[in-house]
Amino acid sequence: MGGLIAKGLFLEDNFNPKSTKIIITLATPHTPVLLLDTHIDDYYTRVNNFWDEFSGHNITIVSVGGGPRDLLVKSSATPTPHASINVITPDIPGVWLSVDHLCILWCNEFVLVVARSLFESVDYRTKQIIDDFELRQKIFNYHFLDRSGSKRYHRSIYPAEVPLWGSYRGENTWVQMNTTQMDWTVPKVMKPAHITVSLHTAADVLAIDARNHETRDWIFACVVETSISNMRVCKTGINLSMKAKIFPHKSGHKRKFALVDLSKLRMDGFTHVVVRTLPTDEKVAVTMELVRKRNRTLIGETNYLPKTTLISRTEPNALYYAVDMKSVVKPWNSYRLYVESHNCSIPSPGAVVSVNVPWNSEGSTSLLSDSTRSIPITIFDSKPAGKDVGDVKAHILLNPKCTYSIRLEYSIWLSIGALFTKVSLTIASYITVCLLLTLAYQLKALQEDSSCPLLQLAMPVAAKPYVVIQATALVSAVVQHISPYVPLLPTTDIQGNVGFVEMLIIPFVLYLASFAIVYISGIAMIVCIVFQGQAYNNVLLRFLNKFFFGLAWMSEWAMSGANKVPIVVSAFMVTVAYSACGGLALAIGLGFYFFKMVSLYEDFWEEIVYWPLRVLKAKLKQRKDKSVVTPKFQIPPVDDFSFHLTLLMLWTLTTILHVPSVLTWAKNYRYSNTLEPDPGFINGVIMSVCVGFLWQAEVPKSGLVGSKYLSHAVFMAAVLAMTFAQTTLYRLPVIVSGVFICVTLHQLVAPCFS
């Protein structure tokens, strides 16, 4: 969050915006990862609104995400429209690796990139950050996006036109590329060497792979006008060296790769491309290939098959291929691209795959080896609808001494992982919906059948996904239509490029997963009450002993009194909410609610255990009075247990959502007893007051008038939870609190009219 705080400093009255020229945010969620309270939402809104209107365009902002390895802040949350550069570490030249949320602070390859950028942003004369925004922008663009050679930007400022003939004393070597492929390798370069490539060819792209090549100005476009000593030479050349980009290499030597568009050069009137190498004592290798882009671009589609072979064998001595993946438009359209080598005469250099995502900086560059023959093709943000931004493309740099097979395989695990990363936080909303639908059915059954079915029996009947999902889609469409005319109407959490999959398929899958979670959690809670209830009571007694001077009888008396007069506990919880924080009051209420459930279970078993005694008592009375009827065995009703089990699970979920505020209160307790501001205060007070009545022995009452209408209201609360609280999670406790208010008022007022 440090990056967001840095942006938030500009909101302070005593902060001078002119004192800051560069902001680098590392794995900063510029859109909130978890919206658990309104204060975080308000802070994000204020910061973003300020920067939307801020006129200080002289500030360079760089936002860097960690890529797939960062499980805390997904890469789709790190871009911001206020940044000059949005990038993830796998796409940064010289890094090429994904990092986790902590590693991004100390990853040596990435730290060097940041350090070089900052050092080069200093004016050596004034010892201050450079005032020229455009120059700073070029420096950061070079290091974070377009590094084409040197580790320093100022050494990579390419002159527009460079003299080629006569610029160096002594002889010059001029070599003409006469075939479509050329491998030029020399142990050392004694004099400047120039390789000329004629543009009079059917090829439209020149691929160049240079290894251990340290010459800065090395690719040129020129017009051959002179022939000297039977050599066709160029006197000057237009510099194209900035089109290159560094790539990883097995040996650690510098490797540069460039794709030169020959069609454009021909249209501009040039006749040749020149690749220059200046004298060096090191071994230098330059491999070039003239290709037709159409013949070397593979269509990356599996045609609804799990995998497909794009090409079984690459052309002999091929250097470059591309895979155009039009089907990668959603995060769940994830693939694995396999590039497998065969018949290698020389195993080095290895193949490199560079993935480009045109609508954001989510690309990556990977060096393939014998152990790593595939790379994942996945995206974090969907392709923008209605915009021609291009398709995901993989550029493959091959070893010409090998032949390769290239195949594409749909990865169900990558797709599930990408989908889980995108929608996992919405699971809390779907769990709430399942519980609310179950509660709605139980309220309806209390009026119609005078009984409350157990959660595991009510859920299969009540929690029907097709009803609530369709209702949510309808409500969402209506709200989005009328929202421009109703200013106070909150925005829905279903927005953006929403299609059939996002509107129906994904909610259905999430709903089924939530159904299973609630069902299993309900069983687990019953098992805990049955088998661990006594142990829980013992722990509670030991805890109370500390407050009653070790007197066990006083602790037991306090527990018994709280069970019989729960309004005392309710009042204590309200006091805690006022004096500490609402989340702590909910946590205390959760502990007592579990104790209450254990007591209800014990009452249930008392009815069963005492039944033989009632039979014996009736038998004894029959000796004196034959009219006494022997009671028949009946399973005691579990209406109160079933009803409170659903409410307990809703209470548990609400408490979990307030855990961060409780942790914040505990961390700051030595400074202040009360949490200010407290996002859980209102919910804590409301629910504490409600359970003061709901914990009474006669709740729930059956056959009450209006139960069906209350059931419909709870169903609408479930629809509102799916519409407005899938990602804005702080709305869930508000909805649950509203349901508690309605249920409490109904149980309190309806008996007067029934």
Secondary structure, 3 states (H helix, E strand, C coil): CHHHHHHHHHHCCCCCHHHCCEEEEECCCCCCCCCCCHHHHHHHHHHHHHHHHCCCCCCEEEEEECCCCCCCCCHHHCCCCCCCEEEEHHHCCCCCCCCCCCHHHHCHHHHHHHHHHHHHCEECCCCEECCCHHHHHHHHHHHHCCCCCCCCCHHHCCCCEEECCCCCCCCCEEEECCCCEEEEEECCECCCEEEEEECCCCCCEEEEEEECCCCCCCEEEECCCEEECCEEECCEEEECHHHCEEECCCCCCCEEEEEEEHHHHHHCCCCEEEEEECCECCCEEEEEEEECHHHHEEECCCCCCCEEEEECCCCCCCCEEEEEECCCCCCCCCEEEEEEEECCCCCCCCCEEEEECCCCCCCEEEECCCCCCEEEECCCCCCCCCCCCCCEEEEEECCCCCEEEEEEEECHHHHHHHHHHHHHHHHHHHHHHHHHHHHHHHHHHHHHCCCCCCHHHHHHHHCCHHHHHHHHHHHHHHHHHHHHHCCCCCCCCCCCCCCHHHHHHHHHHHHHHHHHHHHHHHHHHHHHHHHHHHHHHHHHHHHHHCCCCCCHHHHHHHHHHHHHCHHHHHHHHHHHHHHCCHHHHHHHHHHHHHHHHHHHHHHHHHHHHHHHHHHHHHHHHHCCCCCCCCCCCCCCCCHHHHHHHHHHHHHHHHHHHCHHHHHHHHHCCCCCCCCCCCCCHHHHHHHHHHHHHHCCCCCCCCCCCCHHHHHHHHHHHHHHHHHHCCCCCCHHHHHHHHHHHHHHHHHHHHHHCC
